[in-house]
Amino acid sequence: MTELNAERARQAIVEHTRRLAESATTAGPDAAVPTAPEWTVTDLVEHVGQTQHWVAEIIERRITDPARLPTEMAALPAGPDEWPAWLSEAAQRVVRACSDDALDAPVFNPAADGRSGTRFWMSSMLNESVVHGSDAAGAAGRPADVDADIAAALISNHLAMLTSPTWEMQRPQSAHAIRGTGQTLQWLATDTADAWFVERRPDGAIWQPATRPAEVTVTGPARSLLLALTRRLPLTGREVTGISVEGDTGLAQHWLDNTAHVSG
């Protein structure tokens, strides 16, 4: 499976935040975000910058108790002309917090999935910058450019969240919906050596890096698979995505309908 080293992840957070800022400035503060219909571009920028500052504080303070998480959020600058500098500052702060010295420090991990808190948050912040960067690109009428290794690593992170020990507590409706009686889904990347096999069990969904026969197999570039999994691209109906579906399309669509991207 594709795994990113810490430096690659840190660089990608900064770069995708920069692209997000460019797209947001192009689109304008009142532009609608097609892939997040309840948001304007202003809402998107505020969310990303505030989340990065918030996470940086968690790591900087080595917070281990969820009752002590920060309660104040960074203020969005008054004008869009200040967005690029503000977002750059937020991205730089969070990657500094995710220094090599902090990677295995005691920090709260809301997924409780065995990763150190800093590694969890670093993956989450990469997901924020990439997925919401695609949102901003869509608002500006631009394509979302995501390198295959970044996309593949984020697919693994996405599935790790959905099958984590605390997912039922965080999103009970989703956790219950993706349980099953042994239904299987296969996601195959065409531009990396990655494959993700999902099984819906009565006690919860599980996944593993494997290629196996499944009731539905979804194949495509890692970028397209990531954006489909986070509901930024449709599963079917648009050949430009490069996605193909073999088997029970309804099973794959049900999975997507009940596993929307959640920030943080």
C-alpha positions as CSV (number, residue, x, y, z in Angstrom):
1,M,0.0,0.0,0.0
2,T,1.1,3.6,-0.7
3,E,2.3,5.2,2.5
4,L,3.5,8.8,2.7
5,N,6.5,9.8,4.7
6,A,6.0,12.7,7.1
7,E,7.8,15.2,4.9
8,R,5.8,14.4,1.8
9,A,2.6,14.8,3.8
10,R,3.7,18.2,5.3
11,Q,4.7,19.5,1.9
12,A,1.4,18.4,0.4
13,I,-0.6,20.2,3.1
14,V,1.2,23.4,2.3
15,E,0.9,23.0,-1.4
16,H,-2.8,22.0,-1.5
17,T,-3.7,24.8,0.9
18,R,-1.9,27.2,-1.4
19,R,-4.0,25.9,-4.4
20,L,-7.1,26.2,-2.3
21,A,-6.4,29.8,-1.6
22,E,-5.8,30.5,-5.3
23,S,-9.0,28.9,-6.3
24,A,-11.0,30.7,-3.5
25,T,-9.6,34.1,-4.5
26,T,-10.5,33.4,-8.1
27,A,-14.1,32.2,-7.3
28,G,-14.8,35.1,-4.9
29,P,-16.2,35.2,-1.3
30,D,-19.9,34.8,-2.3
31,A,-19.5,32.0,-4.8
32,A,-21.4,28.8,-4.2
33,V,-19.4,25.6,-3.6
34,P,-21.0,23.0,-5.9
35,T,-19.7,20.0,-4.0
36,A,-20.7,21.5,-0.6
37,P,-24.0,23.3,-1.5
38,E,-24.6,24.6,2.0
39,W,-21.3,26.6,1.9
40,T,-20.0,29.7,0.2
41,V,-16.3,30.1,-0.6
42,T,-16.0,32.3,2.5
43,D,-17.4,29.4,4.6
44,L,-14.9,27.0,3.0
45,V,-11.9,29.3,3.6
46,E,-12.9,29.9,7.2
47,H,-13.4,26.2,7.9
48,V,-10.0,25.2,6.6
49,G,-8.0,27.9,8.2
50,Q,-9.7,27.6,11.5
51,T,-9.3,23.8,11.5
52,Q,-5.6,24.0,10.8
53,H,-5.0,26.5,13.6
54,W,-7.1,24.5,16.0
55,V,-5.3,21.2,15.2
56,A,-1.9,23.0,15.5
57,E,-2.8,24.1,19.0
58,I,-3.8,20.6,20.0
59,I,-0.4,19.2,18.9
60,E,1.6,22.2,20.2
61,R,0.0,21.8,23.7
62,R,0.3,18.0,23.6
63,I,-3.4,17.7,24.5
64,T,-4.4,14.2,25.5
65,D,-7.7,14.9,27.2
66,P,-10.6,15.6,24.8
67,A,-12.2,17.7,27.6
68,R,-9.3,20.1,27.2
69,L,-9.5,20.6,23.4
70,P,-9.4,24.3,22.3
71,T,-12.7,26.2,22.4
72,E,-11.7,29.4,20.6
73,M,-11.2,29.5,16.8
74,A,-9.0,31.8,14.7
75,A,-10.6,34.8,13.2
76,L,-11.1,34.9,9.5
77,P,-9.6,38.1,7.9
78,A,-12.0,40.8,6.9
79,G,-11.2,40.7,3.2
80,P,-10.5,38.0,0.6
81,D,-7.2,39.7,-0.3
82,E,-5.9,38.6,3.1
83,W,-7.0,34.9,2.6
84,P,-3.8,33.6,0.9
85,A,-1.5,34.9,3.7
86,W,-3.9,33.7,6.4
87,L,-4.3,30.2,4.9
88,S,-0.5,30.0,4.3
89,E,0.1,30.9,8.0
90,A,-2.4,28.2,9.1
91,A,-0.9,25.5,6.9
92,Q,2.7,26.4,8.0
93,R,1.7,26.4,11.6
94,V,0.1,22.9,11.5
95,V,3.1,21.4,9.6
96,R,5.5,22.9,12.1
97,A,3.4,21.3,14.8
98,C,3.7,18.0,13.0
99,S,7.5,18.0,13.2
100,D,9.4,14.8,13.4
101,D,9.9,15.3,17.2
102,A,6.1,15.5,17.6
103,L,5.1,12.5,15.5
104,D,5.0,10.0,18.3
105,A,4.3,12.4,21.2
106,P,1.3,11.9,23.4
107,V,-1.6,13.7,21.6
108,F,-5.3,12.9,21.5
109,N,-6.4,10.7,18.6
110,P,-10.2,10.8,18.2
111,A,-10.2,7.7,16.1
112,A,-8.4,5.6,18.8
113,D,-7.1,3.5,16.0
114,G,-3.5,2.8,17.1
115,R,-1.9,5.8,15.3
116,S,-0.2,8.5,17.4
117,G,-2.3,11.6,17.7
118,T,0.0,13.7,15.6
119,R,0.0,11.1,12.8
120,F,-3.8,11.0,12.9
121,W,-4.1,14.8,12.7
122,M,-1.4,15.1,10.0
123,S,-3.4,12.7,7.8
124,S,-6.6,14.6,8.7
125,M,-5.1,17.9,7.7
126,L,-3.9,16.5,4.5
127,N,-7.4,15.3,3.8
128,E,-8.8,18.7,4.6
129,S,-6.5,20.5,2.3
130,V,-6.9,18.1,-0.6
131,V,-10.7,17.4,-0.4
132,H,-11.6,21.0,0.4
133,G,-9.1,22.1,-2.2
134,S,-11.1,20.2,-4.8
135,D,-14.2,22.0,-3.5
136,A,-12.6,25.4,-4.0
137,A,-11.3,24.3,-7.4
138,G,-14.9,23.4,-8.4
139,A,-16.2,26.7,-7.2
140,A,-13.5,28.4,-9.4
141,G,-14.2,26.2,-12.4
142,R,-10.8,24.5,-12.2
143,P,-9.9,20.8,-12.3
144,A,-8.8,19.3,-9.0
145,D,-5.2,18.0,-9.4
146,V,-4.2,15.4,-6.9
147,D,-1.1,13.2,-7.2
148,A,-1.8,9.5,-7.2
149,D,0.3,8.7,-4.1
150,I,-1.5,11.5,-2.1
151,A,-4.9,10.2,-3.3
152,A,-4.1,6.6,-2.5
153,A,-2.8,7.4,1.0
154,L,-6.0,9.4,1.7
155,I,-8.2,6.6,0.5
156,S,-6.6,4.4,3.2
157,N,-7.0,7.2,5.7
158,H,-10.7,7.5,4.8
159,L,-11.4,3.8,5.2
160,A,-9.4,3.8,8.5
161,M,-11.8,6.5,9.8
162,L,-14.9,4.6,8.7
163,T,-13.8,1.4,10.4
164,S,-12.1,3.0,13.5
165,P,-13.1,2.0,17.0
166,T,-14.8,5.4,17.7
167,W,-16.7,5.8,14.4
168,E,-20.0,4.5,15.9
169,M,-19.7,7.1,18.6
170,Q,-18.9,9.9,16.2
171,R,-21.3,8.9,13.4
172,P,-23.8,6.3,14.6
173,Q,-26.1,6.5,11.6
174,S,-23.2,5.9,9.2
175,A,-21.7,3.1,11.3
176,H,-25.0,1.3,11.4
177,A,-25.7,1.8,7.7
178,I,-22.4,0.3,6.6
179,R,-22.8,-2.9,8.7
180,G,-24.0,-5.9,6.7
181,T,-24.0,-9.6,6.4
182,G,-20.8,-10.2,4.5
183,Q,-21.3,-7.9,1.5
184,T,-18.0,-7.1,-0.2
185,L,-16.6,-4.1,-2.1
186,Q,-13.3,-3.8,-4.0
187,W,-11.7,-0.5,-4.9
188,L,-8.8,-0.7,-7.4
189,A,-6.4,2.1,-8.4
190,T,-5.2,2.0,-12.0
191,D,-2.2,4.4,-11.4
192,T,-0.7,2.9,-8.2
193,A,-0.4,-0.7,-6.9
194,D,-3.1,-0.1,-4.3
195,A,-6.3,-2.1,-3.7
196,W,-8.8,-1.8,-0.9
197,F,-11.1,-4.6,0.0
198,V,-14.1,-3.8,2.2
199,E,-16.4,-6.3,4.0
200,R,-19.6,-5.3,5.7
201,R,-20.0,-7.5,8.8
202,P,-22.8,-7.5,11.4
203,D,-20.5,-6.0,14.0
204,G,-19.1,-3.3,11.6
205,A,-17.3,-2.8,8.4
206,I,-13.7,-3.8,8.0
207,W,-11.1,-3.2,5.3
208,Q,-7.7,-4.5,4.2
209,P,-5.2,-3.8,1.5
210,A,-6.0,-6.7,-0.8
211,T,-7.3,-7.7,-4.2
212,R,-10.2,-10.2,-3.9
213,P,-13.4,-11.2,-5.7
214,A,-16.1,-8.9,-4.6
215,E,-19.8,-8.2,-5.2
216,V,-18.8,-4.9,-6.7
217,T,-15.5,-3.7,-8.0
218,V,-14.8,0.0,-8.6
219,T,-11.7,0.7,-10.7
220,G,-10.1,4.0,-11.6
221,P,-7.3,6.5,-11.0
222,A,-6.6,7.0,-7.3
223,R,-7.6,10.7,-7.6
224,S,-11.0,9.8,-9.0
225,L,-11.6,7.0,-6.5
226,L,-10.8,9.4,-3.6
227,L,-13.1,12.1,-5.0
228,A,-15.9,9.5,-5.5
229,L,-15.4,8.1,-2.0
230,T,-15.7,11.6,-0.5
231,R,-18.7,12.3,-2.8
232,R,-16.9,15.0,-4.9
233,L,-17.4,13.0,-8.1
234,P,-20.3,10.8,-9.1
235,L,-19.7,7.0,-9.2
236,T,-21.3,6.6,-12.6
237,G,-22.5,8.8,-15.5
238,R,-19.3,10.7,-16.2
239,E,-16.7,8.9,-18.4
240,V,-14.1,11.7,-17.8
241,T,-13.6,10.4,-14.3
242,G,-12.1,7.2,-15.6
243,I,-14.1,5.1,-13.1
244,S,-15.6,1.8,-14.1
245,V,-18.0,-0.3,-11.9
246,E,-18.4,-4.0,-12.3
247,G,-21.1,-5.8,-10.2
248,D,-23.6,-4.4,-7.8
249,T,-23.5,-0.7,-8.4
250,G,-26.3,-0.2,-5.9
251,L,-24.0,-1.7,-3.2
252,A,-21.2,0.8,-4.0
253,Q,-23.7,3.7,-4.1
254,H,-25.1,2.7,-0.8
255,W,-21.6,2.8,0.7
256,L,-21.0,6.3,-0.7
257,D,-24.4,7.6,0.4
258,N,-23.7,6.6,4.0
259,T,-20.0,7.6,4.3
260,A,-19.9,11.3,3.5
261,H,-16.6,13.2,4.1
262,V,-16.4,14.5,7.6
263,S,-13.9,17.2,8.5
264,G,-11.4,16.7,11.2
